[in-house]
Amino acid sequence: MAIDPERLESRLREEFGGTRAQSRVVVRQAVDLADSGQYHEDVGVDLTTRVVVDELSDAPDGGPPERWNWWIGSLELAYGGYGRFGIRQYRA
């Protein structure tokens, strides 16, 4: 697997703060996205912890879920088919 869930959760909290629940929901979605192969197919690179953190760093602000949704929205606009990876609701 290209994403180490524990490492990604740790990096999200280091970089963007938020609660453990917020980071975990992003990790679940990131693992699902990586497992789907869609990102690799569209972008041509594996989805890794580094890619996720780098992409979320480009978001204007917010905690991990808000940054994730911003990035997923960008992928949806560029390629389509990413809406299912968005975070609709999470418990803080």
Z-matrix of the N, CA and C atoms (Angstrom, degrees):
N
C 1 1.447
C 2 1.520 1 108.89
N 3 1.295 2 115.98 1 137.79
C 4 1.455 3 121.28 2 -176.95
C 5 1.528 4 112.48 3 -74.74
N 6 1.327 5 117.22 4 -21.71
C 7 1.458 6 120.62 5 -177.81
C 8 1.522 7 109.55 6 -113.23
N 9 1.317 8 115.47 7 128.71
C 10 1.461 9 122.10 8 171.96
C 11 1.526 10 105.82 9 -92.87
N 12 1.338 11 118.15 10 107.25
C 13 1.463 12 120.57 11 -174.57
C 14 1.531 13 114.42 12 -55.40
N 15 1.323 14 117.15 13 -41.99
C 16 1.466 15 119.67 14 -179.69
C 17 1.525 16 111.40 15 -64.79
N 18 1.304 17 116.48 16 -42.16
C 19 1.469 18 120.84 17 179.45
C 20 1.525 19 110.02 18 -65.82
N 21 1.330 20 117.15 19 -42.77
C 22 1.455 21 119.83 20 -180.00
C 23 1.523 22 110.38 21 -63.36
N 24 1.320 23 117.64 22 -44.52
C 25 1.464 24 119.87 23 179.23
C 26 1.527 25 110.85 24 -58.81
N 27 1.298 26 116.43 25 -44.72
C 28 1.469 27 121.03 26 179.32
C 29 1.525 28 111.55 27 -61.55
N 30 1.310 29 115.94 28 -46.60
C 31 1.478 30 120.70 29 -179.00
C 32 1.529 31 111.59 30 -64.58
N 33 1.329 32 117.68 31 -39.48
C 34 1.467 33 120.57 32 178.58
C 35 1.521 34 110.46 33 -61.17
N 36 1.310 35 116.70 34 -44.15
C 37 1.469 36 120.16 35 -179.50
C 38 1.518 37 111.06 36 -68.35
N 39 1.332 38 117.46 37 -38.19
C 40 1.470 39 120.65 38 177.58
C 41 1.520 40 111.48 39 -62.94
N 42 1.312 41 115.96 40 -45.74
C 43 1.462 42 121.12 41 -173.28
C 44 1.525 43 113.99 42 -81.89
N 45 1.339 44 117.28 43 -37.48
C 46 1.466 45 119.90 44 -168.12
C 47 1.525 46 114.25 45 -124.01
N 48 1.332 47 117.74 46 -0.16
C 49 1.456 48 120.44 47 179.08
C 50 1.515 49 111.42 48 69.50
N 51 1.317 50 115.46 49 -146.70
C 52 1.458 51 120.16 50 -179.42
C 53 1.513 52 111.71 51 83.43
N 54 1.296 53 114.36 52 -179.93
C 55 1.463 54 120.82 53 -178.35
C 56 1.525 55 111.11 54 -90.29
N 57 1.308 56 114.48 55 167.60
C 58 1.468 57 119.98 56 176.00
C 59 1.526 58 109.94 57 -62.10
N 60 1.344 59 117.14 58 -39.66
C 61 1.472 60 120.83 59 179.61
C 62 1.524 61 110.69 60 -62.28
N 63 1.314 62 117.09 61 -39.94
C 64 1.464 63 120.35 62 179.15
C 65 1.521 64 110.90 63 -64.14
N 66 1.308 65 116.64 64 -44.67
C 67 1.463 66 119.92 65 179.52
C 68 1.526 67 111.19 66 -65.78
N 69 1.317 68 116.73 67 -39.97
C 70 1.466 69 120.06 68 -178.34
C 71 1.527 70 112.30 69 -64.14
N 72 1.329 71 116.54 70 -39.61
C 73 1.464 72 117.80 71 179.29
C 74 1.525 73 110.77 72 -65.87
N 75 1.314 74 117.52 73 -35.85
C 76 1.465 75 120.45 74 176.43
C 77 1.528 76 109.68 75 -66.67
N 78 1.316 77 117.04 76 -42.38
C 79 1.467 78 120.53 77 178.88
C 80 1.526 79 110.50 78 -59.42
N 81 1.330 80 116.94 79 -44.87
C 82 1.481 81 119.58 80 179.49
C 83 1.529 82 110.89 81 -58.54
N 84 1.316 83 116.41 82 -44.52
C 85 1.458 84 120.18 83 -179.27
C 86 1.527 85 110.79 84 -67.91
N 87 1.321 86 117.31 85 -39.10
C 88 1.466 87 120.88 86 179.29
C 89 1.524 88 111.26 87 -64.25
N 90 1.322 89 116.77 88 -42.23
C 91 1.470 90 120.61 89 178.06
C 92 1.525 91 109.78 90 -63.98
N 93 1.329 92 116.91 91 -42.99
C 94 1.470 93 119.90 92 177.55
C 95 1.524 94 111.27 93 -61.10
N 96 1.323 95 116.49 94 -42.85
C 97 1.467 96 120.43 95 178.88
C 98 1.527 97 110.49 96 -63.79
N 99 1.311 98 117.22 97 -45.25
C 100 1.469 99 120.45 98 179.01
C 101 1.528 100 110.61 99 -61.70
N 102 1.323 101 116.07 100 -44.99
C 103 1.472 102 120.42 101 -179.09
C 104 1.526 103 112.45 102 -64.12
N 105 1.324 104 117.06 103 -29.58
C 106 1.463 105 120.30 104 -179.08
C 107 1.527 106 112.48 105 -69.21
N 108 1.332 107 117.00 106 -24.87
C 109 1.462 108 120.85 107 -177.40
C 110 1.519 109 113.90 108 77.79
N 111 1.317 110 117.32 109 -3.27
C 112 1.468 111 120.97 110 -176.24
C 113 1.530 112 112.60 111 -64.02
N 114 1.318 113 117.21 112 -43.54
C 115 1.464 114 120.01 113 -179.61
C 116 1.529 115 110.35 114 -62.63
N 117 1.320 116 116.19 115 -45.50
C 118 1.467 117 120.15 116 178.85
C 119 1.531 118 110.58 117 -60.38
N 120 1.306 119 116.13 118 -42.79
C 121 1.466 120 120.58 119 -179.50
C 122 1.534 121 111.52 120 -63.46
N 123 1.327 122 116.73 121 -42.79
C 124 1.460 123 120.48 122 -177.07
C 125 1.515 124 113.56 123 -78.72
N 126 1.328 125 116.82 124 -40.03
C 127 1.468 126 120.90 125 -171.64
C 128 1.527 127 112.29 126 -101.10
N 129 1.321 128 116.48 127 -26.97
C 130 1.457 129 120.07 128 177.50
C 131 1.515 130 114.79 129 90.78
N 132 1.330 131 117.07 130 9.46
C 133 1.468 132 120.96 131 175.70
C 134 1.524 133 108.60 132 -133.75
N 135 1.324 134 115.48 133 156.05
C 136 1.458 135 120.00 134 176.59
C 137 1.521 136 110.00 135 -71.36
N 138 1.304 137 115.95 136 147.35
C 139 1.455 138 121.05 137 174.32
C 140 1.520 139 107.72 138 -82.69
N 141 1.308 140 116.44 139 116.53
C 142 1.456 141 122.90 140 -178.18
C 143 1.520 142 109.84 141 -123.06
N 144 1.313 143 115.93 142 170.66
C 145 1.460 144 120.49 143 175.52
C 146 1.513 145 110.40 144 -56.32
N 147 1.306 146 116.99 145 -44.27
C 148 1.470 147 120.64 146 -179.14
C 149 1.525 148 111.48 147 -62.14
N 150 1.317 149 117.50 148 -43.67
C 151 1.466 150 120.91 149 178.91
C 152 1.526 151 110.14 150 -60.71
N 153 1.330 152 117.11 151 -46.63
C 154 1.464 153 120.32 152 -178.96
C 155 1.528 154 110.40 153 -60.36
N 156 1.319 155 117.32 154 -49.03
C 157 1.467 156 120.63 155 -178.20
C 158 1.527 157 110.43 156 -63.76
N 159 1.321 158 117.68 157 -42.68
C 160 1.470 159 120.39 158 178.52
C 161 1.522 160 111.51 159 -61.86
N 162 1.316 161 116.77 160 -44.64
C 163 1.464 162 119.97 161 -178.87
C 164 1.523 163 111.78 162 -67.45
N 165 1.320 164 117.11 163 -41.26
C 166 1.459 165 120.18 164 179.28
C 167 1.527 166 111.60 165 -68.33
N 168 1.325 167 116.98 166 -24.13
C 169 1.473 168 121.01 167 176.86
C 170 1.519 169 111.37 168 -65.59
N 171 1.324 170 116.97 169 -24.62
C 172 1.461 171 120.86 170 -179.72
C 173 1.526 172 113.22 171 -77.81
N 174 1.330 173 117.08 172 -14.61
C 175 1.468 174 120.26 173 -179.25
C 176 1.525 175 109.71 174 -65.56
N 177 1.326 176 116.66 175 147.12
C 178 1.458 177 119.51 176 -176.15
C 179 1.526 178 114.29 177 -61.42
N 180 1.322 179 118.44 178 -38.19
C 181 1.464 180 120.99 179 179.53
C 182 1.517 181 109.63 180 -176.09
N 183 1.326 182 115.68 181 -179.03
C 184 1.460 183 121.18 182 177.06
C 185 1.512 184 112.40 183 105.73
N 186 1.332 185 113.42 184 172.23
C 187 1.453 186 120.64 185 176.85
C 188 1.520 187 110.05 186 -83.25
N 189 1.318 188 116.85 187 -175.95
C 190 1.463 189 120.04 188 -177.28
C 191 1.532 190 115.20 189 -52.22
N 192 1.351 191 119.61 190 -46.51
C 193 1.477 192 117.82 191 -178.36
C 194 1.531 193 113.31 192 -64.66
N 195 1.325 194 116.64 193 -40.26
C 196 1.463 195 119.52 194 179.84
C 197 1.528 196 110.93 195 -65.97
N 198 1.315 197 115.57 196 -41.60
C 199 1.468 198 119.93 197 177.95
C 200 1.521 199 110.67 198 -65.48
N 201 1.339 200 116.92 199 -41.90
C 202 1.464 201 121.34 200 178.12
C 203 1.527 202 110.20 201 -59.04
N 204 1.329 203 115.88 202 -48.68
C 205 1.465 204 119.19 203 -178.47
C 206 1.522 205 111.65 204 -63.52
N 207 1.301 206 117.09 205 -35.40
C 208 1.473 207 120.56 206 176.32
C 209 1.534 208 109.56 207 -61.17
N 210 1.321 209 116.20 208 -47.00
C 211 1.466 210 120.48 209 -179.15
C 212 1.524 211 111.49 210 -66.59
N 213 1.335 212 116.48 211 -44.55
C 214 1.469 213 120.08 212 178.62
C 215 1.527 214 109.74 213 -60.46
N 216 1.325 215 117.18 214 -39.14
C 217 1.461 216 120.77 215 176.36
C 218 1.517 217 112.23 216 -60.27
N 219 1.330 218 116.17 217 -39.41
C 220 1.469 219 120.90 218 177.22
C 221 1.525 220 111.11 219 -64.73
N 222 1.337 221 116.20 220 -42.44
C 223 1.465 222 119.87 221 178.02
C 224 1.523 223 111.01 222 -66.12
N 225 1.318 224 116.77 223 -37.37
C 226 1.468 225 121.29 224 178.46
C 227 1.528 226 109.82 225 -61.95
N 228 1.319 227 116.61 226 -43.88
C 229 1.470 228 120.25 227 178.85
C 230 1.525 229 111.88 228 -65.46
N 231 1.324 230 115.83 229 -40.42
C 232 1.462 231 120.42 230 -176.09
C 233 1.525 232 112.77 231 -74.98
N 234 1.326 233 117.06 232 -42.21
C 235 1.461 234 120.34 233 -170.70
C 236 1.526 235 114.65 234 -122.17
N 237 1.322 236 117.13 235 -27.09
C 238 1.461 237 120.97 236 -174.11
C 239 1.513 238 111.31 237 80.05
N 240 1.320 239 116.09 238 154.89
C 241 1.454 240 121.33 239 175.22
C 242 1.517 241 115.36 240 85.89
N 243 1.320 242 117.90 241 9.13
C 244 1.461 243 120.49 242 -178.64
C 245 1.520 244 113.75 243 -100.52
N 246 1.326 245 117.93 244 -8.88
C 247 1.454 246 121.05 245 -177.30
C 248 1.514 247 113.85 246 -55.28
N 249 1.316 248 116.84 247 -32.29
C 250 1.464 249 120.45 248 -178.52
C 251 1.524 250 112.71 249 -67.54
N 252 1.329 251 117.01 250 -14.51
C 253 1.461 252 120.63 251 179.13
C 254 1.528 253 112.70 252 -95.12
N 255 1.316 254 116.46 253 -1.08
C 256 1.454 255 120.43 254 178.13
C 257 1.526 256 111.20 255 -71.16
N 258 1.316 257 115.62 256 159.68
C 259 1.452 258 122.18 257 178.88
C 260 1.525 259 107.59 258 -101.84
N 261 1.301 260 115.25 259 115.55
C 262 1.458 261 120.20 260 -178.55
C 263 1.519 262 111.84 261 -86.66
N 264 1.320 263 117.33 262 -39.59
C 265 1.446 264 121.23 263 -176.55
C 266 1.524 265 108.19 264 -155.72
N 267 1.298 266 116.62 265 141.47
C 268 1.454 267 121.20 266 175.43
C 269 1.521 268 108.07 267 -145.49
N 270 1.313 269 115.14 268 158.46
C 271 1.461 270 120.33 269 176.70
C 272 1.506 271 109.14 270 -97.74
N 273 1.303 272 116.03 271 126.14
C 274 1.470 273 121.40 272 177.70
C 275 1.508 274 107.82 273 -75.71
